[in-house]
Amino acid sequence: MEDALYLSKITKHVYLVHRRDAFRASRILQQRIMAEPKIETIFNARVAQIQSNENGVCAVVLEGTKTGEQKELSAEGVFIFVGFSPNSQLVPAGIKVSPTGYVITDERCETSIPGIFAIGDLRQKYANQIVIAAADGCTAALATAHYVEKQKASAVCSGLPA
Ligand SMILES: Cc1cc2nc3c(=O)[nH]c(=O)nc-3n(C[C@H](O)[C@H](O)[C@H](O)COP(=O)(O)OP(=O)(O)OC[C@H]3O[C@@H](n4cnc5c(N)ncnc54)[C@H](O)[C@@H]3O)c2cc1C
């Protein structure tokens, strides 16, 4: 929804194609979309095909999600935005994740398993941006060094080889 509003500022017309019959976005965002004359919403449809000619994209084929009916729509560009899905296959079992699959950490980027850290987009947080992923990397590096030092110290105290 936010991207459609952004595109409406730099294009002549935006078709917002949505698979369901209603939006899930906040009401205020929906009102802004409905009030923007350059945005035309198309519900119950998905893009089945993107067509091109020598100039690039020229049309899309829309397929009704309820009817299966197909129709062609002229378009000079396609922006795909269908949401995010965390790439979390490598996350070890036992690490706490959010209902949507993002790893839950504390402010040091440490997960629910001590000594395992998660950073960047994989981590549950308010925003996903490059600067935040980079800052997470720094935080986790410092916290990891601290964790290793602490492990060494407790090994020395307990008489084990550090
Ligand atoms: C369309 C789009 C536009 C964006 N625009 C902006 C923007 O303008 N400004 C901004 O700040 N942020 C933007 N972002 C967000 C930004 O890209 C991310 O927040 C940032 O890249 C997260 O960094 P990361 O290291 O967590 O993940 P990524 O950058 O996704 O890096 C993860 C890396 O891990 C690799 N990987 C995955 N699985 C494995 C595996 N099993 N083994 C080895 N390697 C693996 C991947 O190939 C990838 O290289 C945008 C994101 C998208 C999708």
Ligand as a Chemical Component Dictionary entry (heavy atoms), coordinates in Angstrom:
data_LIG
# 
_chem_comp.id                   LIG 
_chem_comp.type                 NON-POLYMER 
_chem_comp.pdbx_formal_charge   0 
_chem_comp.three_letter_code    LIG 
# 
loop_
_chem_comp_atom.comp_id 
_chem_comp_atom.atom_id 
_chem_comp_atom.alt_atom_id 
_chem_comp_atom.type_symbol 
_chem_comp_atom.charge 
_chem_comp_atom.model_Cartn_x 
_chem_comp_atom.model_Cartn_y 
_chem_comp_atom.model_Cartn_z 
_chem_comp_atom.pdbx_ordinal 
LIG C1  C1  C 0 13.181 -4.601  -2.649 1  
LIG C2  C2  C 0 13.938 -4.148  -1.430 2  
LIG C3  C3  C 0 14.341 -2.828  -1.337 3  
LIG C4  C4  C 0 15.044 -2.398  -0.220 4  
LIG N1  N1  N 0 15.440 -1.100  -0.151 5  
LIG C5  C5  C 0 16.171 -0.687  0.889  6  
LIG C6  C6  C 0 16.656 0.635   0.952  7  
LIG O1  O1  O 0 16.435 1.460   0.051  8  
LIG N2  N2  N 0 17.394 1.009   2.032  9  
LIG C7  C7  C 0 17.681 0.141   3.039  10 
LIG O2  O2  O 0 18.369 0.513   3.990  11 
LIG N3  N3  N 0 17.222 -1.130  3.012  12 
LIG C8  C8  C 0 16.481 -1.571  1.969  13 
LIG N4  N4  N 0 16.024 -2.856  1.934  14 
LIG C9  C9  C 0 16.273 -3.737  3.094  15 
LIG C10 C10 C 0 17.716 -4.250  3.105  16 
LIG O3  O3  O 0 18.030 -4.810  1.840  17 
LIG C11 C11 C 0 17.851 -5.306  4.204  18 
LIG O4  O4  O 0 17.389 -4.789  5.431  19 
LIG C12 C12 C 0 19.294 -5.752  4.376  20 
LIG O5  O5  O 0 19.820 -6.211  3.151  21 
LIG C13 C13 C 0 19.348 -6.892  5.405  22 
LIG O6  O6  O 0 20.648 -7.394  5.468  23 
LIG P1  P1  P 0 20.887 -8.888  5.940  24 
LIG O7  O7  O 0 22.358 -9.065  5.973  25 
LIG O8  O8  O 0 20.100 -9.179  7.163  26 
LIG O9  O9  O 0 20.221 -9.803  4.810  27 
LIG P2  P2  P 0 20.584 -9.923  3.268  28 
LIG O10 O10 O 0 21.090 -8.639  2.704  29 
LIG O11 O11 O 0 19.371 -10.563 2.650  30 
LIG O12 O12 O 0 21.805 -10.930 3.247  31 
LIG C14 C14 C 0 21.660 -12.292 3.547  32 
LIG C15 C15 C 0 22.698 -13.044 2.725  33 
LIG O13 O13 O 0 22.736 -14.389 3.156  34 
LIG C16 C16 C 0 22.809 -15.221 2.025  35 
LIG N5  N5  N 0 22.294 -16.540 2.429  36 
LIG C17 C17 C 0 21.024 -16.911 2.651  37 
LIG N6  N6  N 0 20.963 -18.223 2.997  38 
LIG C18 C18 C 0 22.240 -18.665 2.984  39 
LIG C19 C19 C 0 22.834 -19.927 3.246  40 
LIG N7  N7  N 0 22.106 -20.983 3.592  41 
LIG N8  N8  N 0 24.172 -20.031 3.135  42 
LIG C20 C20 C 0 24.923 -18.972 2.786  43 
LIG N9  N9  N 0 24.422 -17.735 2.526  44 
LIG C21 C21 C 0 23.092 -17.598 2.625  45 
LIG C22 C22 C 0 21.964 -14.542 0.996  46 
LIG O14 O14 O 0 22.302 -14.972 -0.302 47 
LIG C23 C23 C 0 22.359 -13.075 1.231  48 
LIG O15 O15 O 0 23.499 -12.699 0.504  49 
LIG C24 C24 C 0 15.331 -3.313  0.827  50 
LIG C25 C25 C 0 14.929 -4.651  0.712  51 
LIG C26 C26 C 0 14.229 -5.072  -0.392 52 
LIG C27 C27 C 0 13.821 -6.516  -0.493 53 
# 
loop_
_chem_comp_bond.comp_id 
_chem_comp_bond.atom_id_1 
_chem_comp_bond.atom_id_2 
_chem_comp_bond.value_order 
_chem_comp_bond.pdbx_ordinal 
LIG C1  C2  SING 1  
LIG C2  C3  SING 2  
LIG C2  C26 DOUB 3  
LIG C3  C4  DOUB 4  
LIG C4  N1  SING 5  
LIG C4  C24 SING 6  
LIG N1  C5  DOUB 7  
LIG C5  C6  SING 8  
LIG C5  C8  SING 9  
LIG C6  O1  DOUB 10 
LIG C6  N2  SING 11 
LIG N2  C7  SING 12 
LIG C7  O2  DOUB 13 
LIG C7  N3  SING 14 
LIG N3  C8  DOUB 15 
LIG C8  N4  SING 16 
LIG N4  C9  SING 17 
LIG N4  C24 SING 18 
LIG C9  C10 SING 19 
LIG C10 O3  SING 20 
LIG C10 C11 SING 21 
LIG C11 O4  SING 22 
LIG C11 C12 SING 23 
LIG C12 O5  SING 24 
LIG C12 C13 SING 25 
LIG C13 O6  SING 26 
LIG O6  P1  SING 27 
LIG P1  O7  DOUB 28 
LIG P1  O8  SING 29 
LIG P1  O9  SING 30 
LIG O9  P2  SING 31 
LIG P2  O10 DOUB 32 
LIG P2  O11 SING 33 
LIG P2  O12 SING 34 
LIG O12 C14 SING 35 
LIG C14 C15 SING 36 
LIG C15 O13 SING 37 
LIG C15 C23 SING 38 
LIG O13 C16 SING 39 
LIG C16 N5  SING 40 
LIG C16 C22 SING 41 
LIG N5  C17 SING 42 
LIG N5  C21 SING 43 
LIG C17 N6  DOUB 44 
LIG N6  C18 SING 45 
LIG C18 C19 SING 46 
LIG C18 C21 DOUB 47 
LIG C19 N7  SING 48 
LIG C19 N8  DOUB 49 
LIG N8  C20 SING 50 
LIG C20 N9  DOUB 51 
LIG N9  C21 SING 52 
LIG C22 O14 SING 53 
LIG C22 C23 SING 54 
LIG C23 O15 SING 55 
LIG C24 C25 DOUB 56 
LIG C25 C26 SING 57 
LIG C26 C27 SING 58 
# 
